[in-house]
Amino acid sequence: MRDFLLAHRNDYESAIAGFRWPAVEKFNWALDWFDPIGRSEKANQKALWVVREDDTETVLSFRELSERSSQIANHFQNLGMNRGERILLMLGNVPQLWESTLAAMKVGAVIVPTTTLLTSGEIADRIGRGGIRYVISSAENAYKFVDFTKRCTCISVGEAVKQWHKYEDGYSCSSHFEPRGETKGSDPLQLYFTSGTTTKPKLVMHSHMSYPVGHLSTMYWLGLQPGDIHLNLSSPGWAKHAWSSFFAPWNADATIFVFNQVRFNPSRLLDVLSRYKITSFCAPPTVWRTLIKEDLANWSVQLREAASAGEPLNPEVIDRVRTAWNITIRDGYGQTETTALVGNPPGQLLKVGSMGRPLPGFEIVLLDSEGHEAAEGEVSLRLEPRPVGLMSGYYSEEDNVVPLEGRFYRTGDIAVRTTDGYLTFIGRADDVFKSSDYRISPFELESALVQHPDVMECAVVPAPDDIRLSVPKAFVTLRPNIQPSREIALSIFRHIRATLAPFKRIRRIEFAELPKTVSGKIRRGELRQSEMSKSGVTSKAALEFREDEFPELR
């Protein structure tokens, strides 16, 4: 099926008509797909190419990564790791991230990818609800796990850490790995935490089939081919990293290229695209909007494919890139719960503003509020037959996976379909929104806000922003006898900084009485609509305070 999609990369109708999900009962992608590449004629091809800001680099071939991951897998087993046990993996874009992911897959452990931005409190929630038994982290983040060294077996990458095992000791283990038992395609592989509106982050369970094999659809959307050098800008710990910086490129026998920037610098990124002859590039809309502020024509690139996901790009961005480089940015859509569902594959008519058409292996319907198929409605997957690229289900705190039931999986996103099958995103059915391409749950931010002693109640909605698309804004009602002031706003901003990861920070605060329904529920939709209507307006409310107005926070 991989070869079939490669052969029909420019023939959408044939790819849709002829694609069938592989039916495999026993399957371990690291052992049955990746390792054979490491023994093939492509063994010496670059599999992973990491370039740092100081221009030092690490290059690992398929053979080297196959052998290293087997050494680390043996190291994990020597530390007592068993099939099915949970690993919290919190690493940046370093080679050990890819090694340990392959190694855990070989052992049969369940990987819980986690961003390095999380606070100690957020990590505690993941360790508790995720049933974490092992932790793999860089030495500089070890302090976040000080309360868990007795509960978890902790493995440090880099410098030695007291009470932690050293990751690098695994390089002395044998490069021959023998799995302890067979892996079923339905066995759990990855557990992701994803944002919700009225609850804590939900836990999404993926199997040894759903992401490894499911990302054939992502490979097709990206247009990847064997030998490509593919650069994807995504932070580890998020599903998009697994999409485009792990499974999709290696399904295509392509090279994963990583530019490890500590702080984003658009001109340096453009230098890298040009110097290293990147052929395929995927970046979130925020990055594309930043890049076009540079004179793109000053950089000669060899890009064949350019992609974006998160929300539709405005025509100006697409036109500027096309004029400078003669390539078209192609949009795509999916979720943590799925692989790429909808997209604009190479060679197809692109309609600006549309996220494309359903990708091979997925039958997409739009359901109205009564569950009937409609031209506008909730993006839903038909489950008969069930597509491989869909999660096993949501993991519950009762230590089981709740399977999906019914005829459809409903994504919670609203779209409209044209007569020729193109889908255009309208908005979320719930209150989750995106800021700088991160999904933000208002519930999480509101839960943190009300912990401040002066906050009585609050509501968080997106406020328009030229660069980030939107930023979290909090409408806050203070406790009786507390008057709104700059000092109170500063105190709340400081509280949020100490409580939430940087990408979740509230950037604006407005003190106000919250609009409510007759039953006392906050009308978040009314607040959200009011804020989004202010797009392009520079003035602000009298009792509104913005984070960038406070030198004390810099």
N, C-alpha and C positions, 0 to 999 in steps of 0.2 A: 504493500500500500504506500510506503514511502516512495518507492521508485515510480509508482503510478502517479502520485501527486507531482513529482519532479517532471515527469514526462508531459503533464498537462498543466504546467504552471501558467500558461497563457491561454488556456482553453477552459474557462470557468464552467460552461455548460457540461462538457464531457467529464470534468472533475466531479461535479455534483452528481451526475447520473451514475458514474462508475465507481465512486468511492464506497467502501464498506469497512467498518471498524474491524480490525483483527480480533478474532475470538481465540483467546489464549487462556488456558486454565492455570498453567504454571509459568510464571514469568518474573524475572528479576532483571531490570533494565541494565544495572551496572554489570552484572555477570553475563547476561545473555545478549546485550547489545554493545555496551561500551568496551568491555574486555576483548571481544572478537575484533573490533576495529584496531585495538592495540596489538593484535597479532597479525593483522592483514598487511597488504601492500601500502596502506595509509598509516602504518604504525609510527613513522617518523614525521608525519605532518604535524604542524603546530595545532595543538588542541586548545591550549590556554596561553594567552599572551598578556601579561600584566605590565603596564608602564606606569611609573610613579612620576610625581611632579619634578623630581630632580633628574629625570630621564633615565634612571636605572630601570632595569626591566627583568622580569622572570619569564622564561619561555619553557613550556612543558609540552612534549609531544603526547600523542595518544598512548604510546607505549609507556612513557615515563609516568603519566597520570594513572594508567592502569596498574603499574607496579607499585607506585607510591600509595595508592588507595588500598591496595591489598596489604601493604605493610601496616598502614594505619588501622585497617580492619582487624588484623591480628593483634595489634596493640589494644584495641577496644575490647576484644574478647579476653585478652590477658588480664584486663582490669575488671572482668566479670560481666561485661555487657552481654545481654541475652536478646534473642528475638522478641520483638514486641515492646521492649522497654523504651521510654521516652527520653530524647536528648534535646535540651534547649541549646540551640546553635546560635551564638551571638558573636559574629565576626564581621569585619568590614570586607572590602574587596581585596582580600589577600588569597594567595594560592591555596592556603589551608582550608578555606571555605569550600572549594570544589573537591579537594582531596577528602575531607571529612564527610561531605555529603555522599560521595560515591562509597566511602568506607561504611558508613552507617547503613546504606542501602544493601551492601553486600552482607552485612551482619543480620539484617532484617529488623533493625531498630527503627523506631518512629521518630522522625525529625520534626522539631518544632522551631522553624526559622523565626528569628527575632532581631529586630533592629537594635543597633547599638545605642540609639537615642533614648531608650526606655529608662525610667527612673527605678530606684530600688523598690518602691511600692508597686509599680506596674509589673516588675519582674516577680515579686512575691505572688501576685494574682495569677500569673502564668504558671509558676511552679506549682501552686496549690491546685488550680483547676485543671491544669494540663497533666498532672500526675508525673512530674519530671523526676527522673532518677539520675540523669547525667547532665552536666553542664560543660560546654566547650566555649571558651571566651578568651579574648586577648588579655594579657596580663594587666594592661592599664584599666580594664573594666572589672577586675576581680573584686574590687572593693564593694561593688554592688551586690555581691553574693555572700557577704560576710556572715549573714544569718543562716546560710544554707549549706555550709561545708560539712556539717554532720549528717544532714538529710540526703545530700547529693554527692556523687562522685564527680569532682570538679577537675577539668583538664585545661591547662593554660597554654596558649600559643604565645611564644616569645620568651620573656624572662621567667625565671622560676618564681613561683608563688608558694608561700608557706601553706601547708596542708593541701596543696593541689598537686596533681600529677602533671608531668611535663609532656606536652603533645609530641615534641620532637624526639622523645625516646622511641617513638614508634618507627622511626627510620632505620633502626637497627634490627627490626623484626624481618622475618622472611617475606619475600615478595610473592610467595606462593600461598594462596588462600583457599581453604576448603570450607565451604559453607556447612553449617550445622543444620541440615535439613533443607527441604525445598521451600521455595517461596510461591505462594499462590498469587495470581493476579489480583485477587480481591483482598489480599492482606493489607493492613494499614501501612502507609509510607510517610505521609506528611500531615501535620496538624497545624492549621493556621488560625490565628486569632483575627477576627474581622469585626469592623465596627457595626453597632446596632444603634437604634434611636431610643429605645425604651428599656434596654437591658445592658448589662455588661457586654464586652465584645464576645461574639459567638465563636465557637470553635468548629472549624471546617476540616473534615477528615478526607484526605485523598488516599487512593490505593496505589499499588504498584502498576496499575494500568491507567488510572484516570489522568494523572499528569504526564508520566513518561510517554505513554502511547497517545493520550489525548492531545498532546501538543503537536501532533501531525497537522492539526488545523492551524496552529500558530505558525508553524514552519511554512505552510502554504500561503498564509496571509503575508508574512514577511517577504516571501519570495526568495528564501535562502536556497543556495545551491552548494554542492560539494566544493570545497576549496575556498569558499567565501571567507572574508575577514569581517566579522560582524561585531559592531560596537553598539551596545545597549546601555542607556543611562538609566539606571534604577538602583535603589539602595537595597542591600541585602536585608532579608527579613520580610520583604513584601513579595506577594505572589508574582508580580511582574518580573522580578529578578529570576525566579524559577522559569517563567515563561520564556524570556528572551536572552537570558544570560546563562542558561543551563540546558534545558531539554530541547527547545526548538533548534538551536544551532547544531548541537551534537546529533540530533536526529538527521540533520542534513549533511553530516560529516564536514561541518564548517569550523573555522577557528573562532573561539570566543576571545574578543579583544576587550581589555579593561584599561581605562585611563583613571588612575586612582588620584583624584583631586581632593584635597582636604577642603578647600573652598572653591566653589564654582567660578571659573574664569573663562568667559566665552572665547576670547582670542586664543588662549592656550588650547582650548578644545578644538578650535578650527585649525590650529597648527598641527595637532595630532591627526585629525581627519586627513589632512593633506600629506603630511610626512610619512605616515604609516600605510598609506594607500588603502584606507578602509573602503570596502565595497558595499557594505550594508550598514545602515545607521538607523536606530530607533531611539526616539527621545520623547519625553512628555511635552505637551503644548507649552508649558512655562519656559522650557529650554528653547524651543523653536522661536517663541516670541522674543526671547532675549538675544538669540543669535542674529536675527534680522536687523538688530540695531547696529551691527557691524557691517562693513562693506564686504559682503560675501564674495564679490568678484575678485577680491584681492587674494583669495585662496583657491588654488587649483586642486580640485578633488577628483577622485576616481569612483565616486559613489554610483552604483547602479540602482540601489533601492534605498528609499527613505520612508520611514513610517512614524506614526504617532498614535497614541491612545490615551484616553482619559476624558477628553471632551472635544467637540469639533473645533478645528482650527478655522480662524477667520480667513476670508479670501486673500487679504493682503499678505499674510505669511506665506501661503502657498504660492502666490504669484511672485513674491520677492525671491523665493528659493528657486523657482522654475526659471526665472529670468537670469539669475546668477549662474546656476549650475546645470540647467536643462534637465532637471529631474522633478518629479511630482511627489509630494509628501502624501502618503496613503494612510487613511484613518482605519482604525480597527476597534473592536469592542469585545469585552468579556468581563469576567468577575473572578474574585478569589475562588469562588465555588466552581468555576469552569475554566476551560481553556478558551482560546479565541473563538467567539461565536459568530461574529459578524465582521466583515472587513471588505476592503477594496484590494483584491489580489492584483499582482502585476498584469499589465496589458489590458485591463478592463476600463470601461468608461467611468471616470470619476466625477461625481456630482458634489460640488463644494457644499459643505455643511452636512452631507449625509455620511453616516458611518459605514455604508456599504450594503452588501447583501449577505445572507446566511452562508457560512463557510461549509466545506464538505464535512458530512457526518452529523450536521445539526438541522433539524426541522424547526423553524422558528414561527410561532404564531403570536398575534397580538390579541390579548383578551381584554374585553371591557369589564366594568365593575360587576357585571352579572355572569362573567365567565364565558361569554360568547365571543367568537372570533370577530375582529373588527379591523377597520383600516387604521384606527388609532386605539392604542391600549397598552397593557403591560406586556413587555417582552417576555415570552414564555417558551420553554422547550418542550416539545412533545416527547413523552417518556415511553411511547410504544412505537418502535423499539427504543430502549434506553441508550442514549449516546455514551460512549466510553469517556469522553472528556467532561464528565460531570462528577462532582464529589460523591463519595459514598453516602454522606449525610452529615448532619450536625452532631457533634460529640456532646453528650450530656454529662453532668456532674455525677450521674449514677454509673459512670464508667462504661457507657455503651454508646454506640452510634445509632442515632434515630434515622432510619431510612426514609427516603422520600416516598410519599404515597400519592395516589391519584394519577391522572393522565398527563399532568403538566408540572414542570418546575417553573415557578414564577420568580423572575429576577428582581422585581421591585422597581424596575425602570420603565418609564413610559416612552413610547416611540410612535411615529406615524409611518405608514408604508405607502409608497407610490404604486401606481398601477404596474410599473415594470420591476417591482420587487425591492427597491432601495428603501432602507430604513433610516429615519432621522430621529435622533435622540431629542426628547422633549424635557424630561426631568425625572427626579426621583419620586416614587410613590410615597416614600417616607421622608424623613427630614435629614438624612445623611447628605453631606455635601463635600465638595472637593476644594482644597486649598493647596496651591503649589503641587497639585497632582496627588496629594495624600487624602485619603478618605477620612473625614472628620465626623465623629459621632457627637451631636449636641448633648446627649445624655451624659457622656463621660465628662465633658467640660463643665456642664451644669453641676454635676455631682462634686467636682472639685471646687467650684465657686462657692457653693453653699457651706463649705467647711470654713470659709472666712467668717470671723465672728460678727462682722457688720452686715453681712448679706442675709436678707430674709428669703428672697426668692429671685429667680433669674430665668432668662431664656436666651439661648445662643442661636444665632442665625448667620448665614453668609452675608457679608457686605462686599460690594463690587470693588475689585482692585485691578489696576492696569496690568500688573505683572503676574500676580498669583491667581488670576481669575477671580478669586474671592478670598476673604480673610474672615476668621471667626470674630463676630461682634456679640457682646453680651449686653442685654438690657437687664439692668439690675434695680431691684427694689430693696432699699436699705431697711434695717430694723428701726423701730420707732425711736425717735429722739436722736437719730444719727442723720446729720445733714450732708448732702452731696458736696464734695470738695475735691480739689486736686490732690490733697494728702490722702484721702480715702481711696481715690483711684490708684495712686501710686502703691498704696498698701496692697490693694487687690492684685495689681500687676505683679508685685513681688511674690505674693502668695502663689499665683499661678505658675510663676517661673520655678518655684521650689517644689511644685506638685506635679506638673505635667511635662512630658517630653517637648522639646522645642517646636516640633512640627504641629503640636496641638495648641500652642499658646494662643490665648485670646489677644487680639491686636487692638481692639477698640472696646470701650465701655461707655454706655449711655445710661445715666440714672433716670428711671422713669417708672410710672405705674404700668403694670403689664395688662394688656387687653385680655379679657377672659370671656368664656362662654357662660351661659346661665348656670351651668353645673359647676363652674369654677375652674374649668380647664383653660390653660393659657392658649391664646390664639397665635401660635407660632407662624402659621401661614400668613396671617395679616402682617406680622413684623417682617417676615421674609420678603413678602411682596413689596412692602414699603421700602426696604433697603435696596432691593434690586432695581427699583424704579429710579434710584439716585445715581445710576451708572453715568459717569462723566461729570457729576456734580462735585465740585471741590469744597463747597461750604459744609459745615457740620452743625449739629444741634448744639444749643447753648450748654447743655450738661453732658456733652460727649467729650471723651478723652481718648487720645490715641497713643499707643505705646511709643512711637517714634518722637513724641513731644517731650519725653522725659530723659534728659541727659543722665540722670542717675541710673538708668537701666542699661546704658551702653557699656 
